[in-house]
Amino acid sequence: MKTTDGRQIIARNRKARHDYAIETTYEVGLVLTGTEVKSLREGRASLVEGFAVITDNEVWLHGVTIPEYLQGTWNNHSSRRPRKLLLHRREILRIAAVLHESPHALVPLELYFRDGIAKLELAVARGKKSYDKRHDLAKRDAQREIERAVSDRYKRGRARG
């Protein structure tokens, strides 16, 4: 699925936007093996249990599943191995400061190809409470009702004229 800005989306973590309040996002590169890239080109990946950790001034992605490449040989990759993320040192230090001062998490939102290069949208996010989730659902339902009412009124007005 190609978007207007040239991104070919491989996987989305929809649950992350429900469970977390997204504060800032970063587009980061990934260090991948050849069979991982081939598996991604087939559109096979899952970000559902993914999270990132900063260790020794490096950002590592854990819990993301990229299944083994079906035509791979003995040098096939492990499907749930930790993967290094590529960010500038300034960004890593800024993220580390935010994570150190308050309860935030690094959550992967989207995995995609941009101009043939695999990229990840990584978010600094704060966990939502259950009442925040209910409030967001109620707000979305109310907005949907408003749009439905406006649409119905517009259709009825056009039918008369």
Residue pairs with C-beta under 8 A, 6 or more apart in sequence:
1 8
1 9
2 8
3 9
6 114
6 115
7 112
7 113
7 114
7 119
8 112
8 113
8 114
9 110
9 111
9 112
10 40
10 43
10 44
10 45
10 111
10 112
10 113
10 118
11 43
11 45
11 46
11 47
11 110
11 111
12 47
12 109
12 110
12 111
13 47
13 48
13 50
13 107
13 108
13 109
13 110
15 48
16 22
16 47
16 107
16 108
16 109
16 123
16 125
17 109
18 128
18 133
18 136
19 127
19 128
19 133
20 105
20 107
20 123
20 125
20 126
20 127
20 128
21 125
21 126
21 127
21 128
21 132
22 107
22 109
22 123
22 124
22 125
23 98
23 104
23 123
23 124
23 125
23 126
24 123
24 124
25 109
25 121
25 122
25 123
25 124
26 87
26 91
26 95
26 121
26 122
26 123
26 124
27 114
27 119
27 120
27 121
27 122
28 59
28 85
28 86
28 87
28 119
28 120
28 121
28 122
29 85
29 86
29 117
29 118
29 119
29 120
30 61
30 83
30 84
30 85
30 86
30 118
30 119
30 120
31 83
31 84
31 85
31 86
32 40
32 66
32 83
32 118
33 75
33 77
35 68
35 69
35 72
35 75
35 76
35 77
36 66
36 69
36 77
36 83
37 118
38 69
38 71
38 72
39 45
39 66
39 67
39 68
39 69
39 77
40 66
40 111
40 113
40 118
41 113
42 69
44 66
44 67
45 64
45 65
45 66
45 67
45 111
46 64
46 65
47 64
47 108
47 109
47 110
47 111
49 63
49 64
49 65
50 61
50 62
50 63
50 64
50 107
50 108
51 61
51 62
51 63
51 105
51 106
51 107
51 108
52 59
52 60
52 61
52 62
52 85
52 106
52 107
52 108
52 122
53 59
53 60
53 62
53 106
54 60
54 92
54 95
54 96
54 99
54 106
57 89
57 92
57 93
57 96
58 84
58 92
59 84
59 85
59 87
59 92
59 95
59 106
59 122
60 82
60 83
60 84
60 85
61 82
61 83
61 84
61 85
61 108
61 120
62 82
63 80
64 80
64 83
64 108
64 111
65 79
65 80
66 77
66 79
67 79
68 76
68 77
68 79
69 76
69 77
85 120
85 122
87 95
95 106
95 124
98 104
98 124
99 105
99 106
99 124
102 126
103 126
103 127
104 124
104 125
104 126
105 124
105 125
105 126
105 127
106 122
106 123
106 124
106 125
107 122
107 123
107 125
108 120
108 121
108 122
108 123
109 121
109 122
109 123
110 120
110 121
111 118
111 119
111 120
111 121
112 118
112 119
112 120
112 121
113 119
128 136
